Amino acid sequence: MGDLLATIFDNQINKAMTNTELINEIKRLKAEKNAIILGHYYQIDEIQALSDHIGDSLELAQKAQQADAPIIVFCGVHFMAETAKILNPTRKVLLPDLEASCSLAESCAGPDLARFKAEHPDHIVVSYINCTAEVKALSDLICTSGNAEQLINALPKDQKIIFAPDKNLGGYINNKTGREMLLWNGVCTVHDAMEADTILNLKMENPDALVVAHPECNAAVLQVADFVGSTKAMLKFINASDKKRFIVATETGILYEMRNNNPDKEFIAVPNNGECACSDCAFMKMNTLEKLYRCLRDETPEITLSDEVIEKARKPIVRMLDMSRELGIIK
């Protein structure tokens, strides 16, 4: 009963605070506790504005590895905060909402992948970073959408590979590299729900607009895109383009950074259903200013992992970062 009353009391206090007050308190607490906030591009605009670093999975993994703050607040989804903890086992890693999961990560359970791996003993496992710590611990190499093609190309041509958990990204990399990787049957429900017909209709209505798409989209969508790349790659493409209008096939949180970088350009979000003109990830949007404030104030919820999982999962992540530096993908 005491916890329930405390929660109700907290909610009443937070409702009485304006966004400006919450933002000021978050800034104060962050400075007071020497904390760092890492924010993904898919977070709400206000959280991106408060983050010390915003980026895609590769960039944030790199920032997590470099972090020296005693407290890391990861504004993203659960697997991202786990990655930060794996790379910083002695630091306190917080996630504003522990329920902020990921449909793609949920599509691949550790025991299921372990059985599949045992059935193919001559294969190594390359896992997309959008997976649980348990799956990372079963992997030989981690990749992101921003480095997957280069990392796969760097592996021996005769190396047999299981690619998990995103079949769309895996299929895209197979097509780009000529590989025949075995693909785990998982998808991001937000990206996979986008339809090529919808994009073609938008293209007909906006013939001067270029289509940019994330490789987590299905193959039909990628075929009609003018550019396919990670969130970071899409940003670079748009920044360098002399075109003024873009149809964006990814989670709509990225529009905040696109508009900040290109105030003179127009961005059209691809809907993934008939209910709204958007493609929002409900998990990403679970993090709010109120939850971020309480997270910093109370230093909870905290990400905890066993030493064994951290030790096993760290190796393929560090291998990814080392290979990415060797290949000149990151510095």
C-alpha positions as CSV (number, residue, x, y, z in Angstrom):
1,M,0.0,0.0,0.0
2,G,2.9,2.3,0.8
3,D,4.4,1.9,-2.6
4,L,1.1,2.5,-4.3
5,L,0.5,5.7,-2.3
6,A,4.1,6.9,-3.1
7,T,3.4,6.3,-6.8
8,I,0.1,8.2,-6.7
9,F,1.9,11.1,-4.8
10,D,4.7,11.1,-7.4
11,N,2.2,11.3,-10.2
12,Q,0.3,14.2,-8.6
13,I,3.6,16.1,-8.2
14,N,4.6,15.4,-11.8
15,K,1.3,16.5,-13.2
16,A,1.7,19.8,-11.3
17,M,5.1,20.4,-13.0
18,T,5.2,22.0,-16.4
19,N,7.5,20.7,-19.1
20,T,9.8,23.6,-18.5
21,E,10.0,22.8,-14.8
22,L,10.7,19.1,-15.6
23,I,13.4,20.1,-18.0
24,N,15.1,22.4,-15.5
25,E,14.9,19.7,-12.8
26,I,16.4,17.1,-15.2
27,K,19.3,19.5,-16.0
28,R,19.9,20.2,-12.3
29,L,19.8,16.5,-11.3
30,K,22.1,15.6,-14.2
31,A,24.7,18.1,-13.2
32,E,24.3,17.3,-9.5
33,K,24.9,13.6,-10.0
34,N,27.4,13.9,-12.9
35,A,25.2,11.8,-15.0
36,I,25.2,11.4,-18.8
37,I,22.1,11.0,-20.9
38,L,22.3,9.0,-24.1
39,G,19.3,9.4,-26.4
40,H,18.3,7.4,-29.5
41,Y,17.0,9.2,-32.6
42,Y,13.6,7.7,-32.0
43,Q,13.0,9.3,-28.7
44,I,10.5,12.2,-28.2
45,D,11.9,15.6,-29.2
46,E,12.2,16.9,-25.7
47,I,14.4,14.0,-24.6
48,Q,16.6,14.3,-27.7
49,A,17.1,18.0,-26.8
50,L,18.2,17.0,-23.3
51,S,20.6,14.2,-24.3
52,D,24.3,14.7,-24.1
53,H,24.6,12.5,-27.2
54,I,22.0,11.4,-29.6
55,G,22.6,8.8,-32.3
56,D,21.8,5.4,-33.8
57,S,22.7,2.1,-32.2
58,L,26.4,2.1,-33.5
59,E,27.1,5.7,-32.4
60,L,25.5,5.1,-29.0
61,A,27.4,1.9,-28.4
62,Q,30.6,3.8,-29.1
63,K,29.5,6.6,-26.7
64,A,28.6,4.0,-24.1
65,Q,32.1,2.5,-24.4
66,Q,33.7,5.9,-24.0
67,A,31.5,7.1,-21.1
68,D,33.2,7.9,-17.8
69,A,30.2,9.3,-15.9
70,P,29.2,7.3,-12.8
71,I,25.6,7.3,-14.0
72,I,24.5,6.6,-17.5
73,V,20.8,7.2,-18.3
74,F,19.9,5.5,-21.6
75,C,16.8,6.9,-23.2
76,G,16.0,4.2,-25.7
77,V,14.8,0.7,-25.3
78,H,15.9,-2.1,-23.0
79,F,18.4,-3.9,-25.2
80,M,20.2,-0.5,-25.7
81,A,20.6,0.1,-22.0
82,E,21.8,-3.5,-21.6
83,T,24.5,-2.8,-24.2
84,A,25.6,0.2,-22.1
85,K,25.7,-1.9,-19.0
86,I,27.7,-4.6,-20.8
87,L,30.3,-2.1,-21.8
88,N,30.3,-0.4,-18.4
89,P,29.7,-3.1,-15.8
90,T,31.0,-1.0,-12.9
91,R,28.8,2.0,-13.7
92,K,25.1,2.5,-12.8
93,V,23.0,2.3,-16.0
94,L,19.4,3.6,-15.8
95,L,16.5,3.2,-18.2
96,P,13.5,5.6,-17.6
97,D,11.0,2.8,-18.2
98,L,12.0,-0.9,-17.8
99,E,9.0,-1.9,-20.0
100,A,10.5,-0.1,-23.0
101,S,11.2,-3.3,-24.9
102,C,11.6,-4.0,-28.6
103,S,9.5,-6.2,-30.9
104,L,12.6,-7.3,-32.8
105,A,14.5,-8.3,-29.7
106,E,11.5,-10.1,-28.4
107,S,11.3,-12.2,-31.6
108,C,14.5,-14.1,-30.7
109,A,14.7,-15.7,-27.3
110,G,18.1,-17.0,-26.1
111,P,17.2,-20.6,-25.6
112,D,15.6,-20.7,-29.1
113,L,18.7,-19.3,-30.7
114,A,20.9,-21.7,-28.7
115,R,19.0,-24.6,-30.2
116,F,19.2,-23.2,-33.7
117,K,22.9,-22.6,-33.3
118,A,23.4,-26.2,-32.1
119,E,21.7,-27.5,-35.3
120,H,24.3,-25.6,-37.4
121,P,27.6,-26.1,-35.6
122,D,29.6,-25.0,-38.7
123,H,28.0,-21.5,-38.6
124,I,29.1,-18.5,-36.6
125,V,26.3,-16.2,-35.2
126,V,26.3,-12.5,-36.3
127,S,23.5,-10.7,-34.4
128,Y,22.0,-7.3,-35.1
129,I,22.5,-5.2,-32.0
130,N,18.7,-5.1,-31.6
131,C,18.7,-8.2,-29.5
132,T,18.8,-9.2,-25.8
133,A,22.0,-9.5,-23.7
134,E,21.4,-13.3,-23.7
135,V,21.4,-13.4,-27.5
136,K,24.5,-11.2,-27.6
137,A,26.2,-13.7,-25.3
138,L,25.5,-16.5,-27.8
139,S,26.9,-14.4,-30.7
140,D,30.3,-14.3,-32.3
141,L,29.9,-10.8,-33.7
142,I,27.4,-7.9,-33.2
143,C,26.5,-5.5,-36.0
144,T,24.3,-2.5,-36.6
145,S,22.4,-1.4,-39.6
146,G,25.2,1.2,-40.1
147,N,28.1,-1.3,-40.3
148,A,26.5,-4.7,-41.1
149,E,27.5,-4.7,-44.8
150,Q,31.1,-3.8,-44.1
151,L,31.5,-6.3,-41.3
152,I,30.0,-9.2,-43.2
153,N,32.2,-8.4,-46.2
154,A,35.2,-8.4,-43.9
155,L,34.5,-12.0,-42.8
156,P,36.0,-14.9,-44.9
157,K,33.9,-15.6,-48.0
158,D,33.5,-19.3,-47.1
159,Q,32.4,-18.6,-43.5
160,K,28.9,-19.9,-42.9
161,I,26.8,-17.4,-40.9
162,I,23.6,-17.4,-39.0
163,F,22.2,-13.8,-39.0
164,A,19.8,-12.9,-36.2
165,P,17.2,-11.6,-35.4
166,D,16.1,-9.3,-38.3
167,K,15.3,-11.2,-41.5
168,N,14.8,-7.9,-43.4
169,L,18.2,-6.5,-42.6
170,G,19.7,-10.0,-43.1
171,G,18.1,-10.3,-46.5
172,Y,19.2,-6.8,-47.5
173,I,22.8,-7.7,-46.5
174,N,22.6,-11.0,-48.4
175,N,21.6,-9.1,-51.5
176,K,24.3,-6.5,-51.1
177,T,27.1,-9.0,-50.4
178,G,26.1,-12.0,-52.3
179,R,26.1,-14.1,-49.1
180,E,23.6,-16.8,-48.2
181,M,23.4,-16.3,-44.5
182,L,20.8,-18.3,-42.6
183,L,18.2,-15.7,-41.4
184,W,16.4,-15.8,-38.1
185,N,12.6,-15.1,-38.7
186,G,12.3,-11.8,-36.8
187,V,11.2,-8.3,-37.7
188,C,10.7,-4.9,-36.3
189,T,6.9,-4.5,-36.4
190,V,7.1,-0.8,-37.0
191,H,9.4,-1.0,-40.1
192,D,7.9,-4.3,-41.4
193,A,4.4,-2.8,-41.4
194,M,5.3,-0.2,-44.0
195,E,4.0,-1.0,-47.4
196,A,5.5,-0.3,-50.8
197,D,2.1,0.6,-52.2
198,T,1.7,3.3,-49.6
199,I,5.1,4.7,-50.5
200,L,4.3,4.6,-54.3
201,N,1.1,6.5,-53.7
202,L,3.0,9.1,-51.7
203,K,5.6,9.3,-54.5
204,M,2.8,9.9,-57.0
205,E,1.5,12.7,-54.9
206,N,5.0,14.1,-54.3
207,P,7.0,13.3,-57.5
208,D,9.8,15.7,-56.5
209,A,10.5,13.8,-53.2
210,L,13.1,11.2,-52.7
211,V,12.3,8.1,-50.7
212,V,14.8,7.2,-47.9
213,A,14.3,3.9,-46.0
214,H,15.8,1.9,-43.2
215,P,17.0,-1.6,-44.0
216,E,14.6,-3.0,-41.3
217,C,11.8,-2.4,-43.8
218,N,10.6,-5.3,-45.9
219,A,12.2,-6.0,-49.3
220,A,9.3,-4.5,-51.3
221,V,9.8,-1.1,-49.5
222,L,13.5,-1.2,-50.0
223,Q,13.1,-1.8,-53.8
224,V,11.1,1.4,-54.2
225,A,13.5,3.5,-52.1
226,D,15.9,6.0,-53.6
227,F,18.3,5.5,-50.6
228,V,18.6,2.7,-48.0
229,G,20.6,3.2,-44.9
230,S,20.8,3.4,-41.1
231,T,19.4,6.4,-39.4
232,K,22.8,8.0,-39.3
233,A,23.3,7.3,-43.0
234,M,19.9,8.7,-43.9
235,L,20.8,11.9,-42.1
236,K,24.1,12.2,-43.9
237,F,22.4,11.6,-47.3
238,I,19.7,14.2,-46.7
239,N,22.2,16.7,-45.4
240,A,24.3,16.3,-48.6
241,S,21.4,16.3,-51.0
242,D,20.2,19.3,-52.9
243,K,16.7,17.9,-53.0
244,K,14.2,19.7,-50.8
245,R,11.5,17.1,-50.1
246,F,11.9,13.5,-48.7
247,I,9.5,10.6,-48.0
248,V,10.9,9.0,-44.8
249,A,10.4,5.2,-44.2
250,T,11.5,4.8,-40.7
251,E,10.4,5.6,-37.1
252,T,9.2,9.2,-37.0
253,G,11.5,10.2,-34.1
254,I,14.2,10.8,-36.7
255,L,12.3,13.7,-38.1
256,Y,13.4,15.9,-35.2
257,E,17.1,15.6,-36.2
258,M,16.3,15.8,-39.9
259,R,14.4,19.1,-39.4
260,N,17.0,20.5,-37.0
261,N,19.8,19.9,-39.6
262,N,17.7,20.9,-42.6
263,P,15.1,23.6,-41.7
264,D,14.6,24.5,-45.4
265,K,13.6,20.9,-46.3
266,E,10.3,19.0,-46.0
267,F,9.9,15.5,-44.6
268,I,6.9,13.2,-45.2
269,A,6.5,10.3,-42.7
270,V,5.4,7.0,-44.2
271,P,2.4,5.6,-42.2
272,N,2.3,2.0,-41.2
273,N,-1.4,1.7,-40.8
274,G,-4.6,3.6,-41.7
275,E,-4.9,5.3,-38.3
276,C,-2.2,8.0,-38.4
277,A,0.2,9.6,-40.8
278,C,3.2,8.3,-38.8
279,S,5.2,5.3,-37.8
280,D,5.9,5.5,-34.1
281,C,7.5,2.8,-32.0
282,A,5.3,2.6,-28.9
283,F,8.2,1.2,-26.9
284,M,10.5,4.1,-27.8
285,K,7.8,6.6,-26.9
286,M,7.4,5.0,-23.4
287,N,10.2,7.2,-22.1
288,T,8.8,10.6,-21.1
289,L,10.1,13.7,-19.4
290,E,8.3,12.7,-16.2
291,K,9.9,9.2,-16.2
292,L,13.3,10.7,-17.0
293,Y,13.0,13.1,-14.1
294,R,12.0,10.3,-11.6
295,C,14.8,8.1,-13.0
296,L,17.5,10.7,-12.3
297,R,15.9,11.7,-9.0
298,D,15.6,8.1,-7.6
299,E,18.4,6.5,-9.6
300,T,16.1,3.7,-10.7
301,P,15.1,1.6,-12.7
302,E,18.6,0.2,-12.9
303,I,19.8,-2.3,-15.5
304,T,21.4,-5.4,-13.8
305,L,23.0,-8.3,-15.6
306,S,25.0,-11.3,-14.3
307,D,28.7,-11.3,-14.5
308,E,28.6,-14.3,-16.8
309,V,26.3,-12.7,-19.3
310,I,28.3,-9.4,-19.3
311,E,31.5,-11.3,-19.9
312,K,30.1,-13.4,-22.8
313,A,28.1,-10.5,-24.4
314,R,30.9,-8.0,-24.2
315,K,33.2,-10.0,-26.5
316,P,31.1,-9.7,-29.7
317,I,30.3,-6.1,-29.0
318,V,33.9,-5.1,-28.5
319,R,34.8,-7.1,-31.6
320,M,32.2,-5.1,-33.6
321,L,33.7,-1.8,-32.3
322,D,37.3,-2.9,-33.0
323,M,36.4,-4.1,-36.5
324,S,34.5,-0.9,-37.2
325,R,37.6,1.2,-36.2
326,E,39.9,-1.0,-38.3
327,L,37.6,-0.6,-41.3
328,G,37.3,3.2,-40.8
329,I,33.6,3.1,-40.0
330,I,34.1,4.8,-36.7
331,K,37.1,6.6,-35.2
